[in-house]
Amino acid sequence: SIGLHQRDNARLFGTLRRLRDLGNSVIVVEHDEETIRAADHIVDLGPGAGPRGGEIVAQGKLEEILHAKNSLTADYLSGRLRIPVPKHRTPARFPRNRLTKSEEGWLILQGATENNLKNIEVAFPLGCFTCVTGVSGSGKSTLVDDILRRALFRRFYNSKEKPGAYRALRGVEQIDKAIVIDQSAIGRTPRSNPVTYTGAFGPIRELFAQLPAARVRGYGAGRFSFNVKGGRCENCEGGGLIKIEMHFLPDVYVQCEVCHGRRYNRETLEITYKGKNIADVLDLTVDEAARFFRNVPSISDKLNALLDVGLGYLQLGQAGTTLSGGEAQRVKLATELAKKATGRTVYILDEPTTGLHFADIEKLLQVLMKLRGAGNTLIVIEHNLEMIKCADWIIDLGPEGGERGGELVGAGAPEEIVDLAQSHTGKYLRPLLEKR
């Protein structure tokens, strides 16, 4: 159901049921509520994520799952837990005045004609959480990614990518940068990890370099880096793993037999802080490390941001290649949360709820609301109704996909979109807003 609108989901179920009725077994890995409810048999894994999961929490028909005690999925499906509709939405800073042509408080894209877009004008309210919705193929990615993102990147970073066809982009002087947060890996090699990506490793290395034992030996912060010569194990060059290249198969990584995966040489590991050396610190989970470094603000601020996005179970030195898409995305969000906010940033997210459970979506929403609370602007392409119902502003494209799409069906608060007869999104969103 990734990238599918609720209307297209129903068509997908029909196809899957026909496959089943022909005598086949259909096994689906899914987070989407409709798909889970449509299944004949459900297997729920958990109870948590990472080391806190890996057990079968419940299995059986939907009715049996709903009564499971230790299952987060059951709690959300049965309504015992739910993502609340916000009591107050953040309004646009200034109402849009078409007479004076004032762009204050708005980012306005005019004359968008790329792919199937029909020369539309779209206004994004600044300082708000905006969802761009519509059935699959209605032109959402063309509008946000091909035109808006590329135009902003060209303006702020002199990007070489050519934006799609549009006439003008107004109100850009009110923002200072644009950042895309996607689900791509935080690094291509096992060397990249959450602690280096978020910038918490710099202060940790400086802390170790200031210890009396390190100063006596003349060790600087670089001694505690596994990426430069000096303190690292030279057999694996600080990776802790040795890469074995296979000619016709993917590369295989095996543990280094000299340092046994600790990354550092013996002399470096003799320096300890509160009884732990630098390799022990990298083996801590974020939960443990936040407690261990709670008296060191430069480190604890960044680790608390990882806790806020629900990644307390990750190890600090866990290879970036082992993180799931949702985890990598939240590491990026935590990095943004830990930065000093200017309140003039535009964050662009393309279907951030892909592969996320209800509980993870709730955490993601809390993080996005924090970014918005600092005055930043969020522009999110989304099909997930739990996310859409929490938006301040919806831009609905359609009415259909392909050639019959590319028009602006409506723009406004979710309560306004549900009243639009042409909007497929509004039709599916109405029951969720009525559940308040």
C-alpha positions in Angstrom: 0.0 0.0 0.0 3.1 2.3 -0.1 2.3 5.4 -2.1 -1.4 4.4 -2.6 -4.4 6.6 -1.7 -7.2 5.0 0.3 -9.3 4.9 -2.9 -6.6 2.8 -4.7 -6.2 0.5 -1.6 -9.7 -0.9 -2.2 -8.7 -1.9 -5.8 -5.5 -3.5 -4.5 -7.5 -5.6 -2.0 -9.7 -6.8 -4.8 -6.7 -8.1 -6.7 -5.1 -9.8 -3.6 -8.4 -11.5 -2.8 -8.7 -12.8 -6.4 -5.2 -14.2 -6.0 -6.2 -15.9 -2.7 -9.4 -17.3 -4.3 -7.4 -19.0 -7.0 -5.8 -21.1 -4.2 -2.6 -19.1 -3.6 -1.2 -18.0 -0.2 -0.7 -14.2 0.0 1.7 -13.0 2.7 1.9 -9.2 3.2 4.1 -7.1 5.5 2.0 -4.1 6.3 1.2 -1.2 8.7 -1.9 0.1 6.9 -5.0 -0.3 9.1 -7.3 -1.1 6.2 -5.0 -3.9 5.0 -4.7 -5.4 8.5 -8.5 -5.4 8.9 -8.9 -7.1 5.5 -6.6 -10.0 6.4 -7.8 -13.5 7.1 -4.9 -14.2 9.5 -2.7 -11.7 11.3 0.8 -12.3 12.9 1.8 -9.4 15.2 5.5 -9.1 16.2 6.8 -7.0 19.1 6.3 -5.9 21.7 8.9 -3.1 21.0 11.5 -2.4 18.3 15.1 -3.5 18.0 16.3 -5.6 21.0 12.9 -5.0 22.7 11.1 -6.9 19.9 11.4 -10.1 18.0 8.6 -12.0 19.7 5.2 -13.1 18.3 2.8 -11.0 20.5 -0.4 -12.2 18.9 -1.7 -14.1 16.0 -5.1 -15.2 14.6 -8.2 -13.6 13.2 -8.8 -9.8 13.6 -11.2 -10.5 16.5 -8.6 -12.4 18.4 -5.9 -9.8 17.8 -8.1 -7.0 19.1 -8.2 -8.7 22.6 -4.4 -9.2 22.8 -2.9 -7.7 25.9 0.7 -6.9 25.0 0.2 -5.7 21.4 0.5 -2.0 20.4 -1.2 -2.9 17.1 -4.2 -4.3 18.9 -4.4 -1.1 21.1 -4.6 1.1 18.0 -6.9 -1.2 16.1 -9.4 -1.5 19.0 -9.3 2.2 19.7 -7.8 1.8 23.2 -5.0 4.1 21.9 -5.3 6.6 19.1 -3.6 9.5 17.6 -5.7 12.5 18.7 -7.0 15.2 16.3 -5.3 18.4 17.4 -7.5 20.7 19.4 -5.9 23.8 17.9 -4.4 24.2 14.5 -1.8 26.8 13.7 -3.4 29.3 11.4 -1.5 31.1 8.6 0.4 34.1 10.0 -1.5 36.5 7.6 -4.6 35.9 5.7 -3.8 36.0 1.9 -4.8 39.2 0.4 -5.2 38.9 -3.4 -6.1 42.5 -3.9 -2.9 44.0 -2.5 -0.9 41.0 -3.8 0.9 40.8 -0.4 2.9 37.6 -0.1 3.7 38.1 3.6 3.4 34.7 5.4 3.0 32.7 2.2 5.3 30.8 -0.2 3.5 31.0 -3.6 4.2 28.9 -6.6 2.6 30.2 -9.8 2.0 28.7 -13.2 3.1 25.1 -12.5 2.8 23.1 -15.7 5.3 20.2 -15.4 4.0 16.7 -16.3 0.2 16.7 -15.8 -0.1 19.9 -13.7 -2.6 22.3 -15.4 -1.0 25.7 -14.9 -1.9 25.8 -11.2 -1.1 28.4 -8.5 -0.4 26.9 -5.1 0.2 28.9 -1.8 2.0 27.3 1.1 1.4 29.0 4.5 4.7 29.7 6.3 5.1 28.4 9.9 2.5 25.8 9.3 2.3 22.0 8.8 1.0 21.5 5.3 0.0 18.2 3.8 -0.1 17.8 0.0 -2.7 15.1 -0.8 -4.4 13.5 -3.7 -4.9 10.1 -5.4 -1.8 8.3 -6.8 -0.6 10.0 -10.0 -2.4 13.4 -9.2 0.9 15.4 -9.4 1.9 15.7 -5.8 5.6 14.6 -6.3 5.8 16.7 -9.4 4.6 19.8 -7.5 6.7 19.4 -4.3 9.8 17.5 -5.5 10.3 18.3 -9.2 9.3 22.0 -9.0 9.3 23.4 -5.4 12.3 21.5 -3.9 14.5 22.0 -7.0 13.6 25.7 -7.2 14.5 26.2 -3.5 17.7 24.2 -3.8 18.8 26.2 -6.8 18.1 29.4 -4.9 19.9 28.4 -1.7 22.6 25.9 -2.8 23.1 26.7 -6.5 21.9 23.2 -7.3 22.5 21.9 -10.8 19.1 20.1 -11.0 16.7 21.9 -13.3 13.2 22.6 -11.7 10.1 21.6 -13.6 8.2 24.1 -15.6 6.7 27.0 -13.5 6.3 30.8 -14.0 7.3 32.3 -10.6 8.1 31.5 -7.0 7.2 34.3 -4.6 7.8 34.9 -0.9 11.2 33.0 -0.9 12.9 35.9 0.8 11.0 35.0 4.0 12.9 31.7 4.4 16.7 31.0 4.8 17.0 27.3 3.9 15.2 24.2 2.6 15.9 20.7 4.0 14.7 17.4 2.7 14.2 14.6 5.2 13.8 11.2 3.5 14.2 7.6 4.4 17.6 7.1 2.6 20.4 5.6 4.7 22.4 7.9 6.9 25.6 6.5 5.3 26.7 3.9 2.7 29.3 2.1 4.9 29.2 0.5 8.4 31.3 3.4 9.6 28.4 5.8 9.7 26.4 5.6 12.8 23.8 7.6 14.8 26.4 9.2 17.1 28.6 10.6 14.3 25.5 11.6 12.2 23.9 13.7 15.0 27.2 15.3 15.9 27.3 13.9 19.5 30.6 12.1 18.9 32.6 15.3 18.6 31.9 16.4 22.2 32.4 12.8 23.5 35.9 12.7 21.9 36.7 16.2 23.4 35.6 15.0 26.8 37.9 12.0 26.6 40.8 14.2 25.4 40.4 16.4 28.5 40.7 13.5 31.0 44.0 13.7 33.1 45.2 10.4 31.8 44.8 11.5 28.2 46.5 14.9 28.8 49.5 13.2 30.4 49.9 11.1 27.2 49.3 14.1 25.0 46.2 12.6 23.3 43.9 15.1 21.4 40.3 14.6 20.4 41.6 13.0 17.1 43.1 10.1 19.1 39.5 8.9 19.9 38.3 9.1 16.3 38.1 5.7 14.4 38.4 7.5 11.1 42.0 8.8 11.4 45.3 7.2 12.2 46.6 7.3 15.8 44.1 5.8 18.1 42.3 3.4 15.9 43.1 -0.3 15.2 45.1 -0.2 12.0 44.2 -3.8 11.0 40.5 -2.8 10.3 41.3 0.9 10.0 38.8 1.7 12.8 35.8 -0.1 11.2 35.7 -3.0 13.6 34.9 -5.1 10.6 36.9 -6.3 7.7 35.3 -6.2 4.2 35.7 -9.3 2.1 34.9 -8.6 -1.5 33.0 -11.4 -3.3 33.1 -11.3 -7.0 29.6 -12.4 -7.8 27.9 -11.8 -4.5 27.4 -8.8 -2.2 30.5 -7.8 0.0 30.7 -9.6 3.3 31.9 -8.0 6.5 33.6 -10.1 9.2 34.7 -9.0 12.7 38.4 -7.8 12.9 40.5 -10.5 14.7 42.9 -7.9 16.2 40.5 -5.5 18.0 37.5 -8.0 18.1 35.2 -5.2 16.8 36.3 -2.6 19.3 37.7 -0.3 16.6 40.6 1.1 18.7 44.1 0.0 19.8 45.0 -1.0 23.3 46.6 2.3 24.4 43.5 4.3 23.4 41.2 1.9 25.3 43.3 2.5 28.5 41.7 6.0 28.9 38.4 5.7 30.8 35.6 8.1 31.9 33.5 6.8 34.8 35.0 3.4 34.3 34.1 3.2 30.5 36.5 3.5 27.6 35.6 5.0 24.2 34.6 1.6 22.8 32.3 0.8 25.8 30.6 4.2 25.2 29.9 3.3 21.5 28.3 0.0 22.8 25.8 1.9 25.0 22.3 2.3 23.9 21.0 5.9 23.5 18.9 5.4 26.7 22.0 4.4 28.7 24.2 7.1 27.2 21.7 9.8 28.0 21.9 8.8 31.6 25.7 8.3 31.6 26.3 11.8 30.1 23.4 13.7 31.7 25.9 16.2 33.3 27.5 17.1 30.0 25.0 19.4 28.2 26.9 19.4 24.8 26.4 15.6 24.6 23.1 15.1 26.4 21.2 17.7 24.3 21.9 15.7 21.1 21.2 12.3 22.8 17.9 13.6 24.3 16.8 14.6 20.7 17.3 10.9 19.7 15.2 9.9 22.8 12.5 12.4 21.7 12.1 10.6 18.4 11.8 7.2 20.1 15.2 5.8 19.2 16.4 5.0 22.8 17.0 1.4 21.9 19.7 2.1 19.2 23.4 1.6 20.1 25.5 4.7 19.7 28.0 2.9 17.4 25.4 0.9 15.5 26.3 0.8 11.8 24.1 3.1 9.8 23.6 0.4 7.2 21.6 -1.7 9.7 19.0 1.0 10.4 15.6 0.7 8.7 14.2 3.6 6.6 12.0 4.9 9.4 14.9 4.8 11.8 17.2 6.6 9.5 14.6 9.3 8.9 14.1 9.8 12.7 17.9 10.1 13.2 17.8 12.9 10.6 14.9 14.6 12.4 16.7 14.3 15.7 19.7 16.0 14.2 17.5 18.9 13.1 15.8 19.1 16.5 19.2 19.4 18.2 20.2 22.4 16.0 19.5 26.0 17.1 16.3 26.9 15.2 16.2 30.1 13.1 12.4 29.5 12.6 12.8 30.2 8.9 13.5 26.7 7.5 11.3 24.8 5.1 11.3 21.0 5.7 10.1 18.8 2.8 9.1 15.2 3.5 7.8 12.8 0.9 5.6 10.2 2.5 7.4 10.1 5.9 5.0 7.5 7.3 6.1 4.8 4.8 6.9 1.6 6.8 5.9 3.2 10.2 3.5 1.6 12.8 0.8 3.7 14.4 2.9 4.3 17.5 5.9 5.4 15.3 3.6 7.8 13.4 2.5 9.4 16.7 6.2 9.9 17.7 6.9 11.3 14.2 4.0 13.8 14.5 5.3 15.0 17.9 8.7 15.7 16.4 7.2 17.5 13.4 5.0 19.6 15.8 8.2 20.6 17.7 9.9 21.7 14.5 6.7 23.7 13.6 6.5 25.1 17.1 10.0 26.7 16.5 8.4 28.7 13.6 9.5 26.4 10.7 7.5 25.4 7.7 6.7 21.7 7.0 5.6 20.6 3.6 4.6 16.9 3.6 3.4 14.6 0.7 1.2 12.1 2.4 -1.5 9.5 2.0 -1.8 8.4 5.6 -5.0 9.8 7.1 -3.6 9.8 10.7 -1.0 12.3 9.4 -3.4 14.3 7.2 -5.9 14.8 10.0 -3.2 16.5 12.1 -2.2 19.0 9.4 -2.8 22.8 9.7 -3.4 23.1 6.0 -4.2 20.7 3.2 -3.4 21.2 -0.5 -5.5 18.5 -2.4 -4.6 17.7 -6.0 -6.6 15.7 -8.4 -9.4 14.9 -9.0 -8.0 11.7 -10.6 -4.5 10.5 -11.5 -2.6 11.0 -14.8 -4.2 13.2 -17.4 -7.4 13.6 -15.4 -5.4 15.0 -12.5 -3.0 17.9 -12.0 -5.6 20.4 -10.8 -6.0 22.1 -7.4 -9.1 20.5 -6.0 -8.9 22.5 -2.8 -6.7 24.2 -0.2 -7.6 24.9 3.5 -7.9 23.3 6.9 -8.9 19.6 7.1 -12.4 20.7 8.2 -12.8 22.6 4.9 -11.4 19.8 2.7 -14.0 17.3 3.9 -16.8 19.4 2.5 -15.4 19.4 -1.1 -17.5 17.1 -3.3 -14.6 16.5 -5.7 -12.1 15.5 -3.1 -11.4 11.8 -2.6 -9.2 12.7 0.3 -12.0 14.6 2.0 -14.4 11.6 1.7 -12.0 9.3 3.6 -10.9 12.0 6.0 -14.4 12.8 7.2 -15.0 9.8 9.5 -11.6 10.4 11.3 -12.6 14.1 12.1 -16.0 13.0 13.3 -14.4 10.6 15.8 -13.0 13.4 18.0 
